[in-house]
Amino acid sequence: MFITNNISELFKSSAAKTTEEWKEMGAVLAGKFEDGAYSVTHVVIPQQTGQPQSWKVGDERQLNNFFITHPGLLFLGFIHSNVQESPPTSIDLHSLFAYSRHNPCFVYSPQENACCVFSRT
């Protein structure tokens, strides 16, 4: 899976305010399958509430509607920020365990200014 630097920077700048408020923020990664590889082309940030160790989508229909109105895009994964610890935390691994079997999960650490990826095989 290819994820360009500008997608990472877009998420980082979008999460800056919530990071300052000591809250996590999450988004969905969407993209296409071209030339034998997946490429992330969109970061979809739904309405949500964040806490120091979690985030929750406010209205999941927003995400469904996004993919309905953009039929050429695929759901490729999640990205979220961790404001308290370096990723991935045990909370990340437990809460995204079932999901990470099919899609990668990206966790951004503002403290390290780095993103890690985890998935199960």
Sequence and secondary structure as in RCSB ss.txt:
>XXXX:A:sequence
MFITNNISELFKSSAAKTTEEWKEMGAVLAGKFEDGAYSVTHVVIPQQTGQPQSWKVGDERQLNNFFITHPGLLF
LGFIHSNVQESPPTSIDLHSLFAYSRHNPCFVYSPQENACCVFSRT
>XXXX:A:secstr
 EE HHHHHHHHHHTHHHHHTT   EEEEEEEEETTEEEEEEEE  SEEEETTEEEES HHHHHHHHHH TT EE
EEEEEE SSSSSS HHHHHHTTTGGGTS EEEEETTTTEEEEE   
